Amino acid sequence: MKKIGKLLGVFTLATLILVGCGKAEKKSEKQTEVEQKITVSSPTPLSTLDTTQTMDKNTFTIVQHLFEGLYRFDDESQPIPALAEKLEVSKDGKDYTFTLRKDIQWSDGSVITSKDFAFAWKRLVNPETQGPNAYLLDSVKNSLEIRQGKLSIDKIGLETPNDTTFIVHLNQAQPSFLSVISIGWLAPQKEEYVTKLGKEYAKSSENILYSGPFTLKDWTQDSDTWTLVKNEHYYDKNAVKLKEIKWNTIKDEHTGIDLFTTKKLDLAKVSGQYVEQYKLTDGFTSQQDVSDVFIDFNKKEGTPLANVHLRKAIALAINKTTLETTILNDGSKALNGFIPQYLYQNPETKEDFRKYSGEYMKYDLEEAQKEWKTAQKELGNVPALSLLVYDDENAKKVGEFVQAQLQENLEGLKIEIQAQPKNNALQARKEKKYELSISGWIAGSSDLDSYFNLYKTGSAYNYGGYASAKYTQLTEDARVKDANDINKVFEEYKEAEEILLAQDTAVVPLYQSASNYLIRPEVKNVVFHLYGDYYNFRTAYVKGDSKNSD
């Protein structure tokens, strides 16, 4: 998004004073040489570092430091060449020919080749190894049919005529394609290495090869701490200044702030009341996320939440403005649409999709109570419903607000909060072991379909079992058939959003989050991208001071 140059900082500034030779009466300049090491906090442990399987943005923040693909994001969140040095695109926008750099290496010194990209992309799509983000390659020739088991993996539209050429054939032009491939989910993987390790691949920092600016050490899947170290085999290693970044999992923000103020942390996340308290602090920065925090329903047939009137009652009974101003109060904005602001603008009209599509299911207590009475007539006695939330401070606070709103505004409805560690909650959703859950989706790219895909029939992320042939058809037409007509695309996605929210109420958008940090002022060049990661230290460094003395 932008580079924070004047904010930011570091805890351990180990200094070496360089004293010039000469007589005592002569002035000499003393330079403070600063150790390029920082310590930062993470709200949750990492999930998986197998890039074909990674799902959450907290883990992707680390992935973006460890793995680089054909392209990466610059400081303004624009895709630029990374491991590729040259790109040729056919006139119809369907064929991409990437030429790799000659000097790119894995962290063990072996050469990265075009076959490493082909292997990783096939592994993402192949039904035998398929990852949750396989849909991202649906625009690649035959990829959709392959992940649906209709064609063999060797039919995918990828070519590797030599070690430095990687060719991608798309079914139709995709304006967001370079943005999509700038995320670690399409980073290369070395086939010989991955195959040799089998199930042990990526289960610890020792069982991974890295293609990005840093490598990882001291991590296993049970770790609450881990360390990033500068990758000496990275092609642009001279741009990387930090030698080491230590990460600590700190779920309680108050603890993180205490560690920051006592100079034991160089970056701490803050939200809620702490934003108001520390917003004037030197080093405070606030970034609007391209995100949607929402309530998802498990709509299993025969359960209360399969009833659309109950879902509508819940959606209309929550005062999101109060949530924004009283509970969150951290820069987050109430959201009455599934697509967040800033995700995508119509390149012809410059209108943001959120503004174009309008607002849905705004707080309306009278209408909520009408829907509630209808639901009660159809269902009879509605049993207590469980609300799955993450166990961090902010998530529990939002969960308690939703609980209070529903119990106060819908007389007789009982909500029981189930707080679980993030990785456990994600697994519970995947296994459909929930009734309501507060979840979030943060943009991985500027692709509108990355959001609409969540509720398509057959989507790996459609945990709640939403099924609408019309919705799926509209989103597929927008993604494929009408992809080159942006006005038609906007029309179809708007109609799909209305079905999703106003007609079927398959999900209840709550707010578009903001991320707020305290960063020690000596740390420079931390970058905040719109997509992919929360923050990036690729070119960050710790600045020392110089002074004259007698």
N, C-alpha and C positions, 0 to 999 in steps of 0.2 A: 504494500500500500504506500508506505513512505518510510524514509530513513529517519531515525531519531538520532540526531547528532549531538544535541546539546544536553540531552537528559541523561542519564544512564551511568552505571557505575560498577565498581568492583569492591569486593570485600578484602581479600588478602593482597595488598599491594606490597609485596616483598621488594625492597629497593636496594640497589647497589649504588653507592655514591662514588662517582668517578672524580677523583681529585687530581687536578692538574699539577704538574711539577713547577716549581718556581719559588721565589723568595716570598716571605710572609707579607711583605709590604705590597706585593702585586695582587690585584684582583684576579680571580680566576672563575670561570663559569663551571658550575656543578650541574651535571645532568642526572636526573632521577631515572634510572632504568627500571621499568616496571615489568614484573613477571606477568606473562600473558596467560593468566588462569582466572576463571571465574566459577562461582557456584550459584546455581539457580534452583527454583522449586518446580515441582510438577504436582498437579492436583491428584493424579492417579498413577499407578504403575503402568508399564507398557503392556500391551496385549500380545501381539505377535509381530516379529520383524521379518517374517516371510512376506515380502511386498505384494505377493499375489493374494494374500489373505488379510492384510491389514484393513481395519474398518474405521477406527476412531481417530479424530483429529489430534488428540494428545499424542498418540503413537506416531501419526503422520508427521508431527512436528520434528520428531527424532529421525524418522525415515528421510525427510527432506535434507537432513544434514549428512546422512550416511550413504545415501544412494542418489546418483544422478543419472538421468536418462538422456534421450536425444536432445531435449530442450529443458530449460529451467526458467523460472520467473526472475526478471530483473527487479530493481528497487521499486519500480512503479507497477509491478504485477503484470508486466507484459512478457510473453514468451520469447526467449532468445536462444540461439544455439548453445548447447552444452557439450555433450560427448559427440554430437554431430557438428561439423564445421561448415557444411554446405547443404542446401536444400533446393530441389527443383520440383515445382508443382505443375502438373499438366494444365492446359487451358481450361478444361472442364472441371478442375478442382478435385478430380477423383484419384489421381495417382501422385504419390509423394515419394521422391527418391532422395534418401539421405546419404550423404557421404560422411563417414566417421573421421574424426581426427586421427592422425597417425601416431600420436604419443599417448593414447589413453591406456591405462593399466588398472587391473584389479589391485587391491591392497596387498596382495602377495607378489606383485610385480609381473604377473602374467598379463598378456595382451587381451583387451576387450575387443570382441569382434561382432560383426553383424549377426552371427549365429547365436550370440548370447541374448540379443534382443528377440530374435525369432523364438528361441526356447522359452523365454519368460512369458511372452505374449501368448504362445500356444498353451503353456501351462496354466495361465489364467483362464483360458476359454475351455480347454479340454474337460469334458464331463467327469473324467476320472480324477482330476486335480483342481477342478474349477473353484475360483474364488468369488466372493460376493460382488466384486466390481467387474465381473466378466461382461456385463451389459455395456460397459464403456467402449468395447470393441465391436458392438453390434453393427456399426457402420462399415466395418471392414468386410470385404467380400467373403461370403459364406460363413462368417463368424457366428451369426445368430443361429443358423441351422446346425452348426457344429455344437454349440453349447446346449442346444435342444436335443442333441443326439441323432439328428437326421443325416448328418454328413460326417465323414472321417476328418480328423484334424489336419491331414495333409492337403485338404482342399482349401485351407484358409488363404486369403489373399495377401500373402507375404512372400517376398523373394529375397534371397541372399546370394547374388551372383558371385560375390567375392567377399573377403573378410571386412572390407571397408564400405560396402554398399548394402543398404537396407531399403527395400522397396515395399510400399504399402499401397494396396488397391482398395479404394472405398467404393461402396455401392452408389453413393451420391456425395456431392460436395458437403463438407461439414465445417462451417466457419470457426467453430470452437476447437477444432482438432488439435492445433498446436498448444492450446491451453490444457487440454486433456492429457497430452503426453508430457507435460511439464511436471506432473506429479509422480511420486515414487512408485505408484501402483503399476507403472509401465517401465520401470527401470530394468536393466538387463540382469540376467542370472546365468551363471556359468554351468552348463549342463553336466559336464564331467564331475564338478564339485558337488552340485546338488544331488545328483544321482548316487554318488558314492556315499554321501551321508544319509540318504534316505529320510527316515522319520526324524532323525536327529538334526536335520538341517534347520538352522535359525532358532534352535532352542536355547542357545547360549551365544554370547559374544564371540566365543572361540570357533563357533561353527557357522560363520558367515564370511563372505567376501564382500568388500565394500568398493563402491565406485564413486563415492562423493567426497566432499572436502574433509570429512572426519571418519575415523574408525571408532569402534566401541570396545570397551573392556569392562570387566567386573560386572557382567549382567547375565542372569538366568531368568527364566520365566517367573520365578518367585521373588525377584529382586525389587526392593523399594529404592535402591540407589544404583546409579550407573555412571560411567565416565566416558566422555567423548575426547578423542585425542586426534590431533592434526594428522591427516593422511599424507604421508610423504610421497606416495605414488600418484597423488591427484595431479591431473595435468595443469591445473592453475593454482598450484600450492602457494605460489608467491602472493596471491591475493588473500590467503588465509593467514591471519595474524595470531589468533588464539591458539595456544598450545594444548590447552586442556579445559574442558567444561564439565564440572561435576553437577549431577542432577540428584536431588533428594525428593522423595514423595512426601508431600506435606498436605494433608487433607484439611487441616484446620487453619483458616486464614490468619487468625490471631497469632498462632504459633509462627507462621511465616513472617508476619510483620515484626514480631519480636526478634526473630533471627536477622531480619533486615536492619532494624534499628540498632542492633548490637553488632552489626558488620560481619555477620556470619553467613549472610546471603547477599547476592548481588542483584537478584531479580526475584520479586515476590508478587504473586497475583493478589489483587484486592477487589472486593465487591461490596455492595450494600452500604451499610453505615460507614465502612472504612473508606469508601470513595469520598464521601463528604468530609471525613476527618483528615484525609491525606491529600486531597486534590490540589492544595497549594504547596505541597512539599516539592522541593527540588528533586527532579527525577520521576515525578508522576506523569504517566501518559495514558491516554484513553483511546481505544480503537473501536470503531463500530464494526461488528462482525457481519459478514454476509451469511446469516444463519436464521434458523427457525426452531424455536423451542416449542414443543407441542404435546398435547395429550393424544396418545394412540389407544384405540380400543381393540381388545381381542373380541372379534365379532363371531365367535364360534356359534354355529347353529344350535339353538336350544338354550342358550344362555341369555340373561337379561340384556346384555349389551349388543345382542343381535337385533334388538328393537330400535328402530331409527328414532322414535319419539323420545326414548330415554337418552340417546346420544345427543339429540337436539336440545333437550332440556339442560343437559350438562354444559353444552357449548354456550348456550345463551345466559346461563346463570353466573358466569364468571366475569367480574368487572376487571378487565385487563388494564384499564387506566389506573385504577387503584394499585394493581400489582406493579405497574411501571413506576409510579410516583412515590408510593408508600413503602412497598416491600423491597423492590430492587433498588431504585434510586441510584443507579450506577451508570447511566447512559443508555441502558436498554430501552427499547421502544415497544409499546403495545402493537401487536400484529394481528390484523384481521384478514389475512390472506395467507396462503400456503407458501408462496414465493416471496422471499425477502426483498427489500429494497436494495438496489445496487448490483443485483445479480446480472441483469442483462437489459440493455437499452436497444430499442429499435434503431438500427443504424441509419434508417431513412428519416424518421421523425424525431429521433433523439429522446423519445419518451420511454421512461423506465416501465418495465412490465408491471410492477406493483401498482403504479398510478393508472396504467391502462386498464388493468383488470378490475380495479375497484376494491371494495371491502365487503366481507361476508360475515354473517353470524356475529354481529356486534352485540355487546351486552344489552339484554332486553329482559328485565325481570318478569314483566307481565307475560310475555310470550313464553319464557322459560317455564313458568308455572302452569301455563296451559298445556305445554308439551308434557310436562311431568304428570299431570292428571290423566292425559291420554295414555301415557305409558303405564300408569298404575291400573287403569281400566283393562288394558290388554294383558298385563303381566300378573296382576294381583299383587301380593306382597313382594316387594323387591328386597332381596337379602342384602346384607352389608357387602359392599364392593371394595376390593383391595386396590390400592394405588401404589405402583412400583416406582420408587425414586432412587437416585444415587445417594450414597451416604455422606456426601460432602455437605458442608454447612449451607451453601447457597441452595442446593437442590432440595434439601430438607425444608428449608424456609419457604420455598415456592410450593412444595407439596403441602405443607401445613396451611398455606393461604388457600390453595385450591380446596382442600378438605373443608376449611371453615366456610368458604363461599357456598359450596354445594350443600352442606348440612344446614346452613342458615337459610338459604334461598329455596331449597327443595325439601319441604317439611317431610320428615320421615326417612329421608335417604341417609344412610350411614356409610362413611368412607374410612377405611382402615389403611394406614400408611405402612408400606413395607420398604424400609431403607436397606439397600444392599451396596456393597462395593461395586464400582462401575463395571468391572469385567464380569462380575457375577450377574449383575442386572442385564448386561448385554446378552449373556448366555441364556438367561431366563426368557428374554424376549425371543431369541432365536428358537428356543424350544417351546414357545407359545405358553409358557407357564406364568401367565399374568392375566389380569382383567383390564385395568387401566394402567398406563405407564406414562410418565413424563420423560420425553425423549428429546433429542435434538439432532439437527442435520445442518452441517456447516459446509458451504460450497467448496467442492474440490476443484471446480473450474467454473467458467462463465456459462456453461451449458444448462439451459432451462430444463432439459430432460433429466438431468441428474437429480432434480427434485421430483418431477412427475413420475419418474421410474419407480419411486418408493411404493406406489400403490397400484402399479400395473399388475394384471394377472400374470403369475409366474415369476414375479420379481423376488430375488433372494431377500430383499428387505421388507417384503409385504407380510410382516409377522402376524398382523391381525386378521389376515384372510379376507381382505376387501376384494370384492369381485364385481366389476362393472365392465361389460363388453363395450359399451359406448365410450366410457372413459379411456379404456385401453386403446380402442380404435382411433380416437381423436389424438391421443398422444403419439401413437405410431405414425399417423398421417402427418403430424407436425414434424416428427423427427425424420421421416423418410420421404414420403410422396411429395410433400409441399415444402421440403427443406430449403429450396432456393427462392421461395416466395415469403419473405419475412412478415408481411402483413397478414397473409393467410396463416402462417405459423402462430402469430399472436392471437388471431381469432380462435383457432382451434385450442390452443392452450387455455385461453380465457374460458371457453365453454367447458373444458375439462375441469378447470378449477371450480367452476360453479357446481358441477355435478358432485365433485369430491366433497365440497364444503356445505353448500346450501341445500342440495337435494339429499345426499346420502349421509352427510356429516360423518365421514369415515375418520376424521382427525379434527382436532381443535387447536389451531395455532394460538399460542399465548403471547410470545414476544420475540423480538429480534434482539439478540444479546449484544452486549458490549464487553470488551476485554480491557481491564485496567491493571496497570502494573506500577510497582515502584522499582526503579532501576537506578543503580548507583551512578552518579553523574560522571564518573571517570570512564565509564564504558561507552564507547562511541560506535556509530554505524550499525546499530541493531535495526533490522529491517522488518516491517510488518506488512506481509502480503495479504491481498484479498483472499487468496486461495491457498490451499495446501498445508500451511503451517500457521501457528499462532504468532511466531516470531522466528527470525533467522539470524544466525551468528556467522554466516559464511565470511563476511568481510569485517566483522566486529573486532574491536581491539580495546585494550586498556591504555588510556592516555596517562603519561607521567608529567610531572611539572619540571620546569628548569628555573633556576634562580641564580643571581649573582651574589657572591658573598666575599668578605675579606679573607 
